[in-house]
Amino acid sequence: MKRPYFLMLGGGLLIPLLSACCKKAQPNIIVIMCDDLGYNDIACYGQKYIETPNLTRMAREGMRFTQAYAGSPVSAPSRASFMTGQHCGHTEVRGNKEYWRDVPMVKYGENDEFSRVGQHPYAADHVILPEIMKDNGYTTAMFGKWAGGYEGSHSTPDKRGIDEYYGYVCQYQAHLYYPNFLNRYSRIEGDTTLVRVTLEENIKYPQKGDGYRQRTQYSADMIHRKAMEWIRRQDGVQPFFGVFTYTLPHAELVQPEDSILQYYREKFTDDKDWESGPWSRYNTARSAHAQFAAMVSRLDTYVGEILDELEAKGLAENTLVIFTSDNGPHQEGGADPSFFGFNAELRGIKRQTHEGGVRVPFIAWWPGRVQAGEVNSHQLAFYDIMPTCCELAGVKNYAERYKNPAVEVDYFDGISFAPTLCGRRGQEQHEFLYWEFEETDQVAVRMGDWKMVSKGGKPHLYDLASDLHEDNDIAAEHPDVVRQMVEIAHSQHIESPHFKVTMPRLEQE
């Protein structure tokens, strides 16, 4: 048997070089991942106050999942799980570790800015999803939040399989919607590496305080326009893989004074303001409820424009579109999840491994291929997206093909849910799902309807079939189940020098 050839990618990663010929059978794939949208924040999942007709249409024409899970209860590791096909016991990025601290400052107008920004990089020795898709004939693009490496590191979009990028390479920067700059990598623009794009109209005004509202370059709209331009350039011959990581509806609660915002200001007549403090990264929010609702509706408008453009170009029947959120809802910068239903029947929000922190909306739209109007309870996690994309793209035995021979164990934790999408029998199920998160020192395992949440090493057990809100800790009543789930947790955790967590222990230990 012939040994595979390997292609050297950025950071020294060796991956097998496969045929790059374009096959008509290969579907286009777009993954839309928004930021901090809760399970109950859109109408088709039960939201009563915010209008999201395009996402309702997407669910009506596609498949809505009720037990889909983010990779983590916060942004960077959740996106890492999606990109790497690994859960947070295996993946390199397990928290929002920043790399902008203690660097020289630079000026944008009169505004001080960091000379280097970004998060902990994806591992150089493990392949990520855009690299696989590019290696198999896809043109690749990403628009929005990267969060997988800092400027100048081995893991920036230009070095990790992305043909075109526009957005925030740093998720800390993405907390502001009228920033001093964005990042870009575009061969059309003549870029050979990742560059900063100064927003000249924004830097005329301060980044904090009343003058901030005079800024006009709204990043969410700018990123969406770039995504739409990219879709319009697709010719229907070469398959495309797009990742649209919109920052909406993350704090801050600021956006253009347009008809979307005005509609909700008239709807929420008894609204509230949120005042920023001197140490807050966010600017003051006026009409906080209206701002949040308008952000979700603005996101919904983006989704509608994407679906409409695919249909107008005759690409819809060969394009899978997935919509989801990176984690549960936040309560920062004036956001008030309790007002909008506090995540329906789920306990917890962002940064918690309870259901509300990790169970997310997940809709798949693929006209003629995905059963229209189906509501599906298959349990999936972000690390399942990689094997699903690979199966749909015709990449057989992806884990074996793309494992790094220089690594003792190169983990691929996902299971393809393509059979579920395509209505085929034989869908493989997870024996368990796994999460860990350093910041709140939590570890969680779901096994069937059992859910263990460990806090500071102490395990708590819930039966989701009868206690979806995770109110009743029944660990003492089921020590055998707790032991089994603790053993699972320990089997899935690989120590990290950068992200520490207290592993669950049994009471008798």
Order of alpha helices (4+ residues) and beta strands (2+ residues): beta-beta-beta-alpha-beta-beta-alpha-beta-beta-alpha-beta-beta-beta-beta-alpha-beta-alpha-alpha-beta-alpha-beta-beta-beta-alpha-alpha-alpha-beta-beta-beta-beta-alpha
